[in-house]
Each structure stands twice: as structure tokens, then as C-alpha cells.
Amino acid sequence: MSYQSINPYTSELAAEYGNLTDIELEEKLRKAHAAFKNWRNTPFSERAEIMRRAAALLRERREELGRINTTETGKLISVSIGENYLAAGIMDYYADHAEEYLQPHYLENPDPIIGSAVGIYQPLGIIYAVEPWNVPIYQAARPSATQLMAGNVILLKHASSCPQCALAMEQLFLEAGLPEGCFQNLFIDYAQSAHLIADSRIVGVTFTGNSAAGRIIAAQAGQYLKKSILELGGSDPMIVLPDADINKVIQGAIIGRLAISGQVCESDKRMFIHESLYTDFLNGIRNTTAFLKAGDPLDPKTTFAPLCSRAAAEEVRAQIAKAVKHGAAAEEIGPEVPANSAFVRITVLTDVTEDNPIFREEIFGPVLMVFQWHNEEEMLRLANATPYGLGASVYSEDPRAATRLASRLEAGMISLNQATMSSPAVPFGGIKESGYGRELGQEGIREFTNLKYINSTTVDMRTVLTMLQTP
Ligand code: NAP
């Protein structure tokens, strides 16, 4: 297996890299281990300075990195450039907030045998991050900004289809002043990845990708009692109540479902539209997508991009065919796309019954599964009848009704009257087969820290807290 940059639009091979040898991999591991010993003791203020420089470089290089991203993933150039801003925002956010989120704290405890306590968060060591191609700059930044700010170091195995993005991020951190060994990119195969997880110097694994691969990585980590975080697939429901504003609904559906041509984990993949708005919704989607223009994603005039590869497009087309074979109706809308390419025509699937296998599958492409409902309880049951539990959205002009439904949806992240999206401050993650643990937020930065409690009945723990706060 090698790491290849193949332009999904032209099918041209832009760059290819061989895997590390086992000796080279060992050298990277040794470097990371050595780097941790210093980095863990580097003050927050110094870590933050480096992280802010990395963010500034990312913004400065937005065009160059955007082009690399689009060439490797096929997404629109404007979207690739926007991804750099999101990733830079994450870096800045944890530069600003890491120290606050990892503050020592006092725990009053009336137990006369144990006494009161002070809790501190300490970094653990090398975190191994396995990441997907769909948002390669963001996916490199998400675990790195939090974990580097927490004092851990990162070994990154990025997807084999985005090696140039992975190298660009490694270079960017180095130029920002991150000490050598704190963030290293690895071109490795699955056997080497398993070997790495087994190594005692790796203390945690964060994996983002599909649920089948997540199972394998989690089992490998579990075998060696390593903590893992899994950020997996999703089939988010979008719930539209009768009093929803149809313009917000259509805008949310287009952004939520068609961003990156439908290749987003947290995305409204199943739309439950109240019967009173069903026809308006379908017409609104048809009319809005009619203006999209399919073409070269590097051309700023293009508004509808290919998928990440021809193989991915074939897989989505096969899923559509399977849905139809089991009784669904498929309507192609939006712009015509070239045949035998990485493009998939935007498709609306209706009449999907619960026993249709597609009902429980994630479709990673521009496909809207649309359901019409009239009974709220039954709609809610169907919305939750998925193996996944990543995100969801609820549309209603009545905040009480929207909140009530949001609290009953089985998901980790729910948006009201807008598409679900990642934001630096908000913990990201799901439940069920969408994984466990969180990246981002206070919870995310603490995932790979040791929450250590020190207690005493004879020592004044408030004094201990003060000492820890002013080393
Ligand atoms: P994938 O095949 O699971 O790949 C993701 C990463 O895992 C890649 O680096 C891949 O390496 C690696 N990988 C896969 N199997 C492995 C194994 N046995 N050992 C070591 N590494 C392994 O992901 P994908 O299907 O391309 O990505 C799309 C999926 O990711 C969707 O399901 C999407 O919903 C999910 N996703 C989730 C989130 C989230 O935050 N929840 C975000 C983005 C995407 P290679 O490239 O070398 O195979």
C-alpha cells in the first residue's frame, strides 16, 4: 500500500510516497517519546504561542493548502479554503482556553477518613491519531490542537489518499516552532498501525473514520488496554415540524446534505418532513439544486464537486441501486454530471421503508433520503431507528417543541433550525455506532489526560491548590 495523491476530477496522479520501513517508524516513535519528556513541562503560554503561529500560517497559506486539499479530495476550492479557517480557529481556541480547561481544582469532601482533595490534569504521552481524507486539514488539526495544548504529542496516520495535506500540516507545525517529534506524520500500512497501537509508548488512540474500521482499531487498542476515542459514521435525522420556516429548512438541507458533495459525517442524511411541508420541501430542493454547476472543483465558478474517487462514486451508485431494488423511488435532480466519473448526480430517495437495507446505512454522497410523516411518535421512532447516533437537526419556530424533540433524539450533537456543523468550542462526537468519547471542548481536551486527585485529612488542600496554581 502506498500513499497517493490522485485528483478525483482528472484521475491524474500528482504525488506518491512509499511507506516507512519498520526501522524508520521506530525512529519516529523514539523521537516522539523523547519530545514528550520536554513538551509535557513546557508552560501553557509557550505552547499557546506556537499554536497561534500555526494558526496564522494556516490562514496565510489558505490558497496553497486549499489547492492541495481540492486536488486530493475533489471538494470545491472555496470549501477547502474555508476548512483552513475552521482548523486555524480550533488552534487559536485551544491556545486561548487550554490552561483554563485544565486548571487544578478543589474538591470539598466531608469524609473524615479521606479528606478534601485537589484534582489536576496531566498529559499522558504519545497519542496516535488515525484520520480520514474528507476534511484532511481539519481532521489533522482537531485532535492535534487539543492534545498538543494538553501537553501530549501526536503521531498522525492520515488517509492514504491525502499525503500532501498530511505533509503540509507536519511542515506547518515545524515552521510554527513546535519542537521536533511533537507532531509527526506517518506513511504506514495497517500492520504497522497495529504494531504501533501495541507499543507501550503509545498511550491513547483517536480514530476518525468508518464504523467497520473503528471496530478494528478499538479492538486493537482494547487488547492493550489503551484508551480510544472513536469518531465514526452517521446517518443524522433532520426533523421538520409543521410550524418550521420552509426557507430555513431548505437552506439547512442543502448545506447539511450537499456540503462536500455529501461526504460529511455529521450531515442530515435522512429527512423527516411533516406532511404539510413535504411537497414544498421537495420542490424547494429541486429548484435550489437546479442552479448548481458541476465541473472542475479548482474553478471558483463550479458549485457542485465530484466525490473523492471513482470507487467512492461507484459505491454510492450501488447503494442507490440497492435502495431502489428494495422498493425505494430515486429521483435525480440538480446538474447533469459526466458518466463514468467521480461525480454522482444529486438523488432524492423516497418510499424507503424500514426493512429496506439502505434505511440503516450511511450514504457518503449527495443523496437525500426523504420521509413524510404525520404521527410524531412514529416519526421519532424511525428517526432513532438507526445504528448511528452522531448528529441531528430539528426545525420548528416553537423553541419548546424543538427542544423537547432534541432531548429525545439519540445523538451527540443537535442543531435547531440550522445544519449541524463543527465548531472549535463545542464537543464533537456521538453515541451508538457513531463512536464514543469527544474531540474538542472541555471534554475533548481532557480525554487523554490523567485526572489525578491528591487528598489529605491533615494537609490543608486549599494551600495545595494554591501551590499547584503558582508553581
Ligand atoms: P476509513 O476507511 O475508516 O479511513 C479512515 C482512516 O482509517 C484512514 O487513515 C485509513 O487509512 C485508516 N484505516 C482504515 N482501516 C484501518 C485499519 N484496519 N488499520 C489502520 N488504519 C485504518 O474512512 P472512510 O470510509 O474513508 O471515511 C469516511 C467515514 O469517516 C465515514 O463513515 C464518515 O462518516 C466518517 N467520518 C467521521 C467523522 C467524525 O468526526 N465522526 C469525521 C469524518 C469522517 P487508509 O486511507 O490508508 O485506508
Residues whose N, C-alpha, C, O or C-beta is under 5 A from the ligand:
A	BS01	NAP	V130 E131 P132 K157 H158 A159 S160 S161 Y190 S193 T208 G209 N210 S211 A213 I216 E231 L232 G233 G234 V264 C265
